[in-house]
Amino acid sequence: MSWRRYIAPTLACLTLGLAPFVPEPHVIGKLRWVIGGAHGMRIVDWFDLLFHGAPWLWLAGTLVYDAVTLLRKRTGGGGGDGASSRGKWLLLGVAMLGAALCVAWSLAGAPTSS
């Protein structure tokens, strides 16, 4: 595993993941909104959170994947390394994102039309 694997996700986090930078990173404001109950959030706000949060998920997924791979190598665990293994990690990441959105949606309450 090379450190070069982390260049693209780190650059994405520092640019897209934190933009706009003033007065605070956009993703921080959205997370505060969600933690505060997400009252008044529209679908575009959820998409915006996903858009600015995706680089962070990419970096976290890369770190977790490398940590598990390193742990498997050290403990002698099996498991193939290839397209099928990457696909499983991608599926796991999508499932975790879906679960997080469902939890956030339930905490926010279903939107009502007036």
C-alpha positions in Angstrom: 0.0 0.0 0.0 1.4 3.3 -1.1 0.9 6.7 0.5 0.0 7.9 -3.0 -3.4 6.2 -2.6 -4.3 9.0 -0.3 -3.5 12.0 -2.5 -6.7 12.2 -4.4 -9.1 11.6 -1.5 -7.1 14.1 0.7 -7.1 16.8 -2.0 -10.9 16.2 -2.5 -11.4 16.6 1.3 -9.4 19.8 1.4 -11.1 21.4 -1.6 -14.6 20.1 -2.2 -15.1 18.7 1.3 -14.4 22.0 3.0 -15.6 24.5 0.5 -16.7 27.3 0.9 -14.2 28.1 3.6 -15.6 31.3 5.0 -17.2 31.7 7.6 -17.0 28.0 8.3 -16.7 24.9 6.1 -20.1 24.1 4.5 -20.1 20.5 5.6 -19.6 21.6 9.2 -22.7 23.8 9.0 -24.8 21.1 7.4 -23.7 18.6 10.1 -24.6 21.1 12.8 -28.0 21.5 11.2 -28.6 17.7 11.1 -27.4 17.3 14.7 -29.7 20.1 15.7 -32.7 18.2 14.4 -32.6 19.1 10.7 -35.6 21.3 10.9 -36.3 23.1 7.7 -33.9 21.1 5.6 -35.0 20.4 2.1 -33.9 17.7 -0.3 -31.4 20.1 -1.9 -29.8 20.5 1.6 -29.5 16.7 2.0 -27.9 16.5 -1.5 -25.5 19.3 -0.5 -24.5 17.4 2.6 -23.9 14.3 0.6 -22.0 16.3 -2.0 -19.6 17.9 0.5 -19.5 14.7 2.7 -18.6 12.3 -0.2 -14.8 13.1 -0.1 -14.7 12.4 3.6 -16.5 9.1 3.1 -14.0 8.3 0.3 -11.0 9.0 2.5 -12.5 7.1 5.4 -13.3 4.1 3.2 -9.8 4.1 1.8 -8.3 4.2 5.3 -10.6 1.4 6.6 -10.0 -0.8 3.5 -6.2 -0.4 3.9 -6.4 -1.1 7.6 -8.4 -4.3 7.2 -6.1 -5.4 4.4 -3.1 -4.8 6.5 -4.7 -6.6 9.5 -5.5 -9.6 7.3 -2.0 -9.8 6.0 -0.5 -9.7 9.5 -2.9 -12.3 10.9 -2.8 -14.5 7.9 -6.5 -14.1 7.2 -7.9 -15.1 3.8 -9.9 -13.1 1.4 -9.2 -12.2 -2.2 -7.9 -8.8 -3.2 -9.4 -7.8 -6.5 -12.5 -6.5 -8.1 -14.9 -8.6 -6.1 -13.3 -7.5 -2.9 -13.4 -3.8 -3.9 -17.0 -4.3 -4.9 -17.9 -5.6 -1.4 -16.3 -2.6 0.2 -18.2 -0.3 -2.1 -21.4 -2.0 -1.3 -20.7 -1.8 2.4 -19.9 2.0 2.0 -23.2 2.6 0.1 -25.1 0.6 2.7 -23.5 2.6 5.6 -24.3 5.9 3.8 -27.9 4.7 3.3 -28.3 3.8 6.9 -26.8 7.1 8.0 -29.3 9.0 5.8 -32.2 6.9 7.1 -31.2 7.7 10.7 -30.8 11.4 9.9 -34.2 11.4 8.0 -35.9 9.8 11.0 -34.4 12.2 13.4 -35.5 15.1 11.3 -39.0 13.7 11.0 -40.9 13.2 7.7 -41.4 16.4 5.8 -45.0 17.7 5.7 -46.5 19.5 2.8 -48.5 22.6 3.5 
